[in-house]
Amino acid sequence: MAKTIVLYYSATGTTKARAQKVAAALQADLAEIHAAKPYTAADLDWHDPQSRTSVEQYGHDSRVAIKDDLPGISGYSNVVIGHPIWWAIPPRLIAATIDRLDLNGKNLATFATSGGSTYANSQRNVARTVKENGYRVQVNQGAVLNSDVAQAAWLKQLNFN
Ligand SMILES: Cc1cc2nc3c(=O)[nH]c(=O)nc-3n(C[C@H](O)[C@H](O)[C@H](O)COP(=O)(O)O)c2cc1C
Protein backbone atom coordinates (compact mmCIF):
# COMPACT_ATOMS: atom_id res chain seq x y z
CA MET A 1 0.00 0.00 0.00
CA ALA A 2 1.27 3.51 -0.82
CA LYS A 3 2.49 5.29 2.24
CA THR A 4 1.55 8.74 3.42
CA ILE A 5 3.29 11.10 5.82
CA VAL A 6 1.75 14.14 7.45
CA LEU A 7 4.22 16.88 8.40
CA TYR A 8 2.90 19.84 10.35
CA TYR A 9 3.98 23.06 11.94
CA SER A 10 1.85 24.40 14.77
CA ALA A 11 2.63 27.41 16.97
CA THR A 12 -0.31 27.15 19.38
CA GLY A 13 -1.66 23.62 18.98
CA THR A 14 -4.62 24.02 16.62
CA THR A 15 -2.89 22.68 13.52
CA LYS A 16 -1.30 19.93 15.60
CA ALA A 17 -4.72 18.64 16.67
CA ARG A 18 -5.96 18.78 13.07
CA ALA A 19 -2.82 17.05 11.75
CA GLN A 20 -3.38 14.20 14.21
CA LYS A 21 -6.91 13.75 12.86
CA VAL A 22 -5.80 13.93 9.23
CA ALA A 23 -3.03 11.38 9.87
CA ALA A 24 -5.45 9.04 11.60
CA ALA A 25 -7.94 9.28 8.72
CA LEU A 26 -5.20 8.59 6.15
CA GLN A 27 -3.47 5.94 8.27
CA ALA A 28 -0.39 8.10 7.79
CA ASP A 29 2.76 8.65 9.78
CA LEU A 30 2.99 12.00 11.55
CA ALA A 31 5.93 14.30 12.25
CA GLU A 32 6.29 17.84 13.53
CA ILE A 33 8.22 20.61 11.76
CA HIS A 34 10.20 22.78 14.19
CA ALA A 35 11.52 26.28 13.66
CA ALA A 36 15.29 26.49 14.11
CA LYS A 37 14.52 29.35 16.49
CA PRO A 38 11.19 28.70 18.29
CA TYR A 39 8.52 31.39 18.25
CA THR A 40 7.74 33.15 21.52
CA ALA A 41 4.34 34.63 22.38
CA ALA A 42 5.75 38.08 21.55
CA ASP A 43 6.93 36.75 18.18
CA LEU A 44 3.34 35.74 17.39
CA ASP A 45 1.78 39.13 18.18
CA TRP A 46 0.01 40.18 15.00
CA HIS A 47 -0.99 43.51 16.52
CA ASP A 48 2.66 44.51 16.57
CA PRO A 49 3.99 45.44 13.11
CA GLN A 50 7.54 44.91 14.48
CA SER A 51 6.93 41.41 15.86
CA ARG A 52 8.98 38.59 14.37
CA THR A 53 6.03 37.11 12.47
CA SER A 54 4.93 40.49 11.10
CA VAL A 55 8.44 41.22 9.86
CA GLU A 56 8.93 37.73 8.41
CA GLN A 57 5.55 37.48 6.70
CA TYR A 58 5.77 40.96 5.20
CA GLY A 59 9.48 40.88 4.51
CA HIS A 60 11.16 40.15 1.23
CA ASP A 61 13.01 37.09 2.50
CA SER A 62 10.66 34.16 1.90
CA ARG A 63 12.46 31.58 4.01
CA VAL A 64 12.79 30.96 7.76
CA ALA A 65 15.13 28.20 8.89
CA ILE A 66 13.80 24.91 10.24
CA LYS A 67 15.41 22.54 12.70
CA ASP A 68 17.31 19.75 10.99
CA ASP A 69 15.06 16.96 12.28
CA LEU A 70 12.65 16.23 9.43
CA PRO A 71 12.20 12.52 8.72
CA GLY A 72 13.30 11.20 5.34
CA ILE A 73 10.42 10.93 2.88
CA SER A 74 11.86 8.55 0.29
CA GLY A 75 9.56 5.74 1.45
CA TYR A 76 6.38 7.79 1.02
CA SER A 77 4.28 8.35 -2.09
CA ASN A 78 2.04 10.98 -0.53
CA VAL A 79 3.20 13.98 1.48
CA VAL A 80 0.80 16.18 3.43
CA ILE A 81 1.94 19.45 5.00
CA GLY A 82 -0.22 21.24 7.58
CA HIS A 83 0.32 24.79 8.86
CA PRO A 84 -1.46 27.78 10.39
CA ILE A 85 -2.19 30.75 8.15
CA TRP A 86 -0.17 33.83 9.09
CA TRP A 87 -1.05 37.01 7.26
CA ALA A 88 -2.94 35.03 4.60
CA ILE A 89 -0.04 32.69 3.73
CA PRO A 90 1.91 29.83 5.32
CA PRO A 91 4.62 30.65 7.86
CA ARG A 92 7.87 31.23 5.97
CA LEU A 93 9.32 28.05 7.40
CA ILE A 94 6.92 26.03 5.22
CA ALA A 95 8.84 27.17 2.13
CA ALA A 96 12.06 26.08 3.86
CA THR A 97 10.41 22.70 4.53
CA ILE A 98 9.44 22.32 0.87
CA ASP A 99 13.03 23.23 -0.09
CA ARG A 100 14.37 20.52 2.18
CA LEU A 101 12.11 17.68 0.99
CA ASP A 102 12.74 15.94 -2.32
CA LEU A 103 9.19 16.03 -3.64
CA ASN A 104 9.94 14.67 -7.11
CA GLY A 105 7.44 12.00 -8.06
CA LYS A 106 5.29 12.56 -4.96
CA ASN A 107 1.72 13.63 -4.46
CA LEU A 108 1.72 16.77 -2.30
CA ALA A 109 -1.25 18.12 -0.39
CA THR A 110 -1.26 21.05 2.01
CA PHE A 111 -3.83 22.17 4.54
CA ALA A 112 -4.13 24.88 7.15
CA THR A 113 -6.05 26.01 10.16
CA SER A 114 -6.90 29.70 10.30
CA GLY A 115 -8.98 32.34 12.00
CA GLY A 116 -11.12 32.57 8.88
CA SER A 117 -8.84 33.10 5.89
CA THR A 118 -9.41 30.76 2.96
CA TYR A 119 -6.62 28.71 1.38
CA ALA A 120 -6.34 30.74 -1.85
CA ASN A 121 -3.22 32.80 -1.10
CA SER A 122 -1.56 29.86 0.64
CA GLN A 123 -2.10 27.69 -2.44
CA ARG A 124 -0.38 30.27 -4.60
CA ASN A 125 2.48 30.53 -2.11
CA VAL A 126 2.99 26.75 -2.04
CA ALA A 127 2.80 26.53 -5.84
CA ARG A 128 5.47 29.20 -6.15
CA THR A 129 7.82 27.38 -3.77
CA VAL A 130 7.30 24.10 -5.65
CA LYS A 131 8.07 25.90 -8.91
CA GLU A 132 11.18 27.55 -7.48
CA ASN A 133 12.46 24.08 -6.61
CA GLY A 134 11.60 22.68 -10.05
CA TYR A 135 9.89 19.67 -8.51
CA ARG A 136 7.91 17.29 -10.69
CA VAL A 137 5.18 16.79 -8.14
CA GLN A 138 1.42 16.57 -8.26
CA VAL A 139 0.11 19.43 -6.13
CA ASN A 140 -3.37 18.81 -4.77
CA GLN A 141 -5.79 21.61 -3.95
CA GLY A 142 -5.21 22.62 -0.33
CA ALA A 143 -7.87 23.66 2.12
CA VAL A 144 -8.52 25.29 5.46
CA LEU A 145 -9.60 22.49 7.79
CA ASN A 146 -11.24 24.26 10.69
CA SER A 147 -13.82 21.49 11.15
CA ASP A 148 -14.26 17.74 10.81
CA VAL A 149 -16.75 18.39 8.01
CA ALA A 150 -14.18 20.37 6.03
CA GLN A 151 -11.59 17.67 6.67
CA ALA A 152 -13.85 14.89 5.39
CA ALA A 153 -14.70 16.80 2.21
CA TRP A 154 -11.06 17.59 1.53
CA LEU A 155 -9.82 14.06 2.09
CA LYS A 156 -12.42 12.73 -0.33
CA GLN A 157 -11.06 14.70 -3.29
CA LEU A 158 -7.34 14.07 -2.73
CA ASN A 159 -5.53 12.46 -5.63
CA PHE A 160 -3.29 10.08 -3.72
CA ASN A 161 -1.74 6.72 -4.54
C1 LIG B 1 1.12 35.93 13.42
C2 LIG B 1 -0.23 35.38 13.13
C3 LIG B 1 -0.89 35.78 11.98
C4 LIG B 1 -2.14 35.24 11.65
N1 LIG B 1 -2.74 35.63 10.48
C5 LIG B 1 -3.95 35.10 10.16
C6 LIG B 1 -4.57 35.41 8.91
O1 LIG B 1 -4.05 36.15 8.08
N2 LIG B 1 -5.80 34.87 8.67
C7 LIG B 1 -6.42 34.03 9.55
O2 LIG B 1 -7.52 33.57 9.27
N3 LIG B 1 -5.85 33.70 10.72
C8 LIG B 1 -4.62 34.19 11.04
N4 LIG B 1 -4.02 33.83 12.22
C9 LIG B 1 -4.70 32.84 13.10
C10 LIG B 1 -4.14 31.44 12.92
O3 LIG B 1 -4.09 31.06 11.55
C11 LIG B 1 -5.00 30.39 13.64
O4 LIG B 1 -5.19 30.76 14.98
C12 LIG B 1 -4.39 29.01 13.54
O5 LIG B 1 -5.40 28.02 13.77
C13 LIG B 1 -3.26 28.79 14.52
O6 LIG B 1 -2.72 27.48 14.36
P1 LIG B 1 -1.67 26.84 15.39
O7 LIG B 1 -2.35 26.81 16.75
O8 LIG B 1 -1.43 25.49 14.88
O9 LIG B 1 -0.45 27.71 15.41
C14 LIG B 1 -2.77 34.33 12.55
C15 LIG B 1 -2.10 33.95 13.72
C16 LIG B 1 -0.85 34.45 14.01
C17 LIG B 1 -0.13 34.02 15.26
Ligand as a Chemical Component Dictionary entry (heavy atoms), coordinates in Angstrom:
data_LIG
# 
_chem_comp.id                   LIG 
_chem_comp.type                 NON-POLYMER 
_chem_comp.pdbx_formal_charge   0 
_chem_comp.three_letter_code    LIG 
# 
loop_
_chem_comp_atom.comp_id 
_chem_comp_atom.atom_id 
_chem_comp_atom.alt_atom_id 
_chem_comp_atom.type_symbol 
_chem_comp_atom.charge 
_chem_comp_atom.model_Cartn_x 
_chem_comp_atom.model_Cartn_y 
_chem_comp_atom.model_Cartn_z 
_chem_comp_atom.pdbx_ordinal 
LIG C1  C1  C 0 1.118  35.934 13.419 1  
LIG C2  C2  C 0 -0.230 35.383 13.125 2  
LIG C3  C3  C 0 -0.887 35.775 11.977 3  
LIG C4  C4  C 0 -2.143 35.244 11.651 4  
LIG N1  N1  N 0 -2.745 35.625 10.482 5  
LIG C5  C5  C 0 -3.947 35.097 10.165 6  
LIG C6  C6  C 0 -4.573 35.411 8.907  7  
LIG O1  O1  O 0 -4.046 36.148 8.077  8  
LIG N2  N2  N 0 -5.799 34.875 8.666  9  
LIG C7  C7  C 0 -6.425 34.033 9.549  10 
LIG O2  O2  O 0 -7.522 33.572 9.271  11 
LIG N3  N3  N 0 -5.848 33.699 10.723 12 
LIG C8  C8  C 0 -4.618 34.194 11.042 13 
LIG N4  N4  N 0 -4.019 33.829 12.222 14 
LIG C9  C9  C 0 -4.696 32.845 13.096 15 
LIG C10 C10 C 0 -4.137 31.441 12.916 16 
LIG O3  O3  O 0 -4.092 31.058 11.545 17 
LIG C11 C11 C 0 -5.004 30.394 13.637 18 
LIG O4  O4  O 0 -5.192 30.755 14.977 19 
LIG C12 C12 C 0 -4.392 29.005 13.536 20 
LIG O5  O5  O 0 -5.404 28.023 13.774 21 
LIG C13 C13 C 0 -3.256 28.789 14.520 22 
LIG O6  O6  O 0 -2.716 27.476 14.362 23 
LIG P1  P1  P 0 -1.671 26.841 15.395 24 
LIG O7  O7  O 0 -2.348 26.808 16.749 25 
LIG O8  O8  O 0 -1.431 25.485 14.880 26 
LIG O9  O9  O 0 -0.451 27.707 15.412 27 
LIG C14 C14 C 0 -2.772 34.334 12.550 28 
LIG C15 C15 C 0 -2.099 33.954 13.722 29 
LIG C16 C16 C 0 -0.846 34.447 14.008 30 
LIG C17 C17 C 0 -0.131 34.016 15.258 31 
# 
loop_
_chem_comp_bond.comp_id 
_chem_comp_bond.atom_id_1 
_chem_comp_bond.atom_id_2 
_chem_comp_bond.value_order 
_chem_comp_bond.pdbx_ordinal 
LIG C1  C2  SING 1  
LIG C2  C3  SING 2  
LIG C2  C16 DOUB 3  
LIG C3  C4  DOUB 4  
LIG C4  N1  SING 5  
LIG C4  C14 SING 6  
LIG N1  C5  DOUB 7  
LIG C5  C6  SING 8  
LIG C5  C8  SING 9  
LIG C6  O1  DOUB 10 
LIG C6  N2  SING 11 
LIG N2  C7  SING 12 
LIG C7  O2  DOUB 13 
LIG C7  N3  SING 14 
LIG N3  C8  DOUB 15 
LIG C8  N4  SING 16 
LIG N4  C9  SING 17 
LIG N4  C14 SING 18 
LIG C9  C10 SING 19 
LIG C10 O3  SING 20 
LIG C10 C11 SING 21 
LIG C11 O4  SING 22 
LIG C11 C12 SING 23 
LIG C12 O5  SING 24 
LIG C12 C13 SING 25 
LIG C13 O6  SING 26 
LIG O6  P1  SING 27 
LIG P1  O7  DOUB 28 
LIG P1  O8  SING 29 
LIG P1  O9  SING 30 
LIG C14 C15 DOUB 31 
LIG C15 C16 SING 32 
LIG C16 C17 SING 33 
# 
